[in-house]
C-alpha cells in the first residue's frame, strides 16, 4: 500500500488542483499545459499525488514576472 504524506495532500488542496483520470492513468497538472506546468501521473490517485509533490519540489518553477 502506497502512503502519501499529509503535506502532499495539503499542497494539492492549497493550489486548488483536481485529480483527473485519462484512460487508466490518474494525473494532476498545475499550469496551462504539460510542457510548461508541473505534473504528476500514476496508476492510482495516491501515486499521482506523490509524483506531483516530487515534481513540484524538484523542478525549477518559473513564475511570471510582475511589473
C-alpha positions as CSV (number, residue, x, y, z in Angstrom):
1,X,0.0,0.0,0.0
2,X,1.4,3.4,-1.0
3,X,1.4,6.0,1.7
4,X,1.4,9.7,0.9
5,X,2.3,12.3,3.5
6,X,-0.3,14.9,4.5
7,X,1.9,17.7,3.2
8,X,1.4,16.4,-0.4
9,X,-2.3,16.3,0.1
10,X,-2.3,19.8,1.6
11,X,-0.2,21.1,-1.3
12,X,-2.7,19.9,-3.8
13,X,-5.5,21.4,-1.9
14,X,-3.7,24.7,-1.4
15,X,-3.1,25.0,-5.1
16,X,-6.7,24.0,-5.9
17,X,-5.7,21.2,-8.2
18,X,-8.1,18.5,-9.1
19,X,-7.1,14.9,-9.6
20,X,-8.3,13.7,-13.0
21,X,-8.3,10.4,-14.9
22,X,-7.3,9.8,-18.5
23,X,-7.8,6.2,-19.5
24,X,-6.2,4.1,-16.9
25,X,-3.9,6.9,-15.6
26,X,-4.6,9.5,-12.9
27,X,-2.9,12.9,-13.2
28,X,-2.6,16.4,-11.7
29,X,-1.4,19.4,-13.6
30,X,-0.5,22.9,-12.2
31,X,-0.1,25.2,-15.2
32,X,-1.6,25.7,-18.6
33,X,-0.2,22.5,-20.2
34,X,2.1,19.6,-19.6
35,X,5.1,21.2,-21.2
36,X,5.0,24.4,-19.1
37,X,3.3,23.2,-15.9
38,X,4.1,20.8,-13.1
39,X,2.5,17.3,-13.5
40,X,2.2,14.1,-11.7
41,X,0.9,10.8,-13.1
42,X,0.1,7.4,-11.6
43,X,-1.9,4.3,-11.7
44,X,-3.8,5.4,-8.7
45,X,-4.8,8.9,-7.3
46,X,-2.3,8.4,-4.5
47,X,0.6,7.7,-6.9
48,X,-0.4,10.7,-9.0
49,X,-0.3,13.0,-5.9
50,X,3.0,11.6,-4.8
51,X,4.5,12.1,-8.3
52,X,3.1,15.6,-8.4
53,X,4.6,16.5,-5.0
54,X,8.0,15.2,-6.0
55,X,7.9,17.1,-9.3
56,X,6.7,20.3,-7.6
57,X,9.7,20.4,-5.2
58,X,12.3,19.1,-7.6
59,X,11.6,21.2,-10.7
60,X,12.6,24.8,-11.1
61,X,9.3,26.6,-11.4
62,X,9.4,29.9,-13.4
63,X,6.8,32.2,-12.2
64,X,5.7,35.1,-14.4
65,X,7.4,38.4,-13.5
66,X,5.3,41.1,-12.1
67,X,5.8,44.7,-13.1
